[in-house]
Amino acid sequence: MNRRTLLILFLGFAALPLTAPRSLAVGLAENETLKLPTGRTVKVLSVSKVEYSKGVMALMIRYQTTLSVDERKALSQEVDEVWKFAVKDVEHYGYNQAIISSNEVPKGIFVTASHMLNFLFEKGPDGKWIRLNRADFMAVE
């Protein structure tokens, strides 16, 4: 083999870890499309840490849904499915609280508007996660 062939082989093997399947990567990514167990798909808009109450830090996962915030039952079920993906990140980063924010697809041509609904998850003393039913936190914007 000549030098050029060896260089190509070396670079090819060096690039393999960079092209590992997404399933081996840790965490949700911005603009990632999730296929939910029901077959629906949603788009991750962002994953960030937020302070939502005096000193209380949480991981916030914002995603885009085709559902309306008025479809509370369907949206609630969808959030539970998204949570199954998000809980891995929340635990990986050591948070005891998480916010899943469902965002409607923006509507309008020149002036766009969209509504969102937030769901708060909290880790109990027993280590189990529960979704809190706090009407004040789940306010529609």
C-alpha positions in Angstrom: 0.0 0.0 0.0 1.2 3.5 -0.7 1.0 6.4 1.7 -2.2 7.8 0.2 -4.1 4.5 0.7 -2.8 4.3 4.3 -3.9 7.9 5.0 -7.3 7.2 3.6 -7.7 4.1 5.6 -6.5 5.8 8.8 -8.9 8.8 8.3 -11.7 6.4 7.6 -11.2 4.5 10.8 -10.7 7.7 12.8 -14.1 9.0 11.6 -16.1 5.9 12.6 -16.7 7.0 16.2 -18.1 10.3 14.9 -20.7 8.5 12.8 -22.0 6.2 15.5 -25.7 5.6 15.4 -27.9 8.1 17.2 -29.2 5.4 19.6 -25.7 5.2 21.2 -25.5 9.0 21.7 -26.5 10.4 25.1 -29.3 13.0 25.2 -32.0 14.7 23.1 -30.8 17.1 20.5 -32.3 20.3 19.2 -34.2 19.8 15.9 -34.3 16.0 16.6 -37.5 14.2 15.5 -38.8 11.7 18.0 -41.0 8.9 16.9 -43.3 8.2 19.8 -44.7 4.7 20.7 -48.1 5.7 19.2 -46.4 6.4 15.9 -46.8 10.2 16.1 -43.7 12.3 15.6 -42.7 15.5 17.4 -39.7 17.8 17.0 -37.4 18.7 19.9 -37.0 22.5 19.9 -34.5 22.8 22.8 -33.1 21.2 25.9 -31.9 23.6 28.5 -31.5 24.2 32.2 -33.9 26.7 33.8 -34.6 28.2 37.2 -38.4 28.2 37.5 -38.7 29.0 41.2 -36.4 30.6 43.8 -33.3 28.5 43.3 -35.1 25.5 41.9 -33.3 24.3 38.8 -34.9 22.0 36.2 -34.2 20.6 32.8 -36.6 22.0 30.3 -37.4 20.1 27.1 -39.4 22.2 24.6 -41.0 20.3 21.7 -43.3 21.1 18.8 -46.6 19.2 18.5 -49.3 19.2 15.8 -51.9 19.0 18.6 -53.7 22.1 19.9 -53.2 23.0 23.6 -57.0 22.7 23.7 -56.7 19.0 23.2 -55.7 18.4 26.8 -56.2 14.7 27.0 -54.3 13.9 23.8 -51.6 16.4 24.7 -51.3 14.9 28.2 -50.8 11.4 26.7 -48.2 12.8 24.2 -46.3 14.5 27.0 -46.1 11.2 28.9 -44.6 9.6 25.8 -42.1 12.4 25.3 -41.2 12.1 29.0 -40.0 8.5 28.4 -37.3 10.0 26.2 -36.6 13.0 28.4 -36.2 11.3 31.7 -32.9 9.8 30.6 -31.4 13.3 30.1 -32.9 14.6 33.3 -31.4 11.8 35.4 -28.1 11.9 33.5 -27.7 15.6 34.4 -28.8 15.0 38.0 -32.0 17.1 38.1 -34.9 16.3 40.4 -37.4 18.5 38.4 -38.1 18.7 34.7 -40.4 20.8 32.5 -41.8 19.4 29.3 -43.1 22.3 27.2 -45.5 21.4 24.4 -45.5 24.1 21.7 -48.1 24.3 18.9 -46.9 24.8 15.3 -46.8 28.5 14.7 -49.7 29.9 12.7 -49.8 32.9 10.5 -48.0 34.4 7.6 -46.6 37.8 8.6 -47.3 37.7 12.3 -47.0 34.2 13.7 -48.5 33.0 16.9 -48.3 29.8 18.8 -49.5 28.5 22.1 -47.7 26.3 24.6 -48.5 24.3 27.7 -46.0 23.3 30.3 -45.9 20.1 32.4 -43.8 19.7 35.5 -42.3 16.5 36.6 -40.7 15.9 40.0 -38.7 13.1 41.5 -40.1 11.9 44.8 -38.2 10.8 47.9 -38.7 7.2 46.7 -36.9 8.0 43.5 -40.0 7.7 41.3 -41.0 10.5 38.9 -44.5 12.0 39.1 -46.1 14.6 36.9 -47.5 17.3 39.1 -51.0 18.6 38.4 -50.4 22.3 39.1 -52.9 24.4 37.2 -50.9 27.5 37.9 -47.8 26.1 36.3 -49.6 24.6 33.2 -50.9 28.0 32.1 -51.4 28.4 28.4 -49.3 31.2 26.8 
